[in-house]
Amino acid sequence: MEKASVPTGLFVRQASGLVRDVSMANALFFNIAAFVGTAIGWAVAFYALGPEWQGLGISAFAWMAILTGIFCYFLGMIFASLTTAMPRSGGDYVFTSRIISPFLGWIESWTLVGSALTIIGFEIIVATHNVQLTAILLGVAFPGSAFANAQNWLQDTPSKALVGVIILLVIFGISILRTRTFHRVVTGLTIFAIISVAISFFGAFFITPDAVSSGLHSIGISTNQVISSAASPVGSPDFSFNPGLLGLAGLVTVVLFQFIGFQFSSYI
């Protein structure tokens, strides 16, 4: 029997099996779970700090919203036009390869590798800190458990490096899973993360001042120490920053990473 002809061309690529399983709504779910929270939350925090910045009669927060919306519109139109011509093309580097130069696309792919390694290196530090923080919280919840002395964990560089290597090995193990298995694992972890955030948010409404004071006392810290630390000046007295402008820069970063992240997640 003669094989069915497969269309070929510059902007044509056969879809993998996973592409048929992963919808744009699914990709949007991954993207929101990955990027919403940290950067936007910090932007609002910066806005709340220090004196209010005004420009042309409107606040810094209003400027953030206006400029973010403008950037979203134009960047969205660019990516929409590119993905219409090259559906499921594989990533930003494919756009560069096919429109400008294969060599520049190859260079861009390596810059993405470099940026990814940088982000992973930073996140490993954060993850290591969060491992200890989670253990401390478990020690507060279960005073007689093995986590009771968690505040003394990871006090030296070798132990932090060891935990970091273990985390990297876990990441590596997930990354080499078969495609559909990888998708199921990441989906499960994402759902777990969203549920955890929801529990933390709604659970905060049921925490009393006495419970907080008791928890701090169990790890050797008093409420007065926390208040004193919060009231103490941070950094050099000569250093100053404009909270509005810093928050604006944060939201601009969110815009760029939102679209890049959405691209990666929608192409899997």
Summary of the structure (lengths in Angstrom):
residues: 268
radius of gyration: 23.5
end to end distance: 32.7
largest distance: 82.2
contacts: 640
relative contact order: 0.16
helix: 73%
strand: 1%
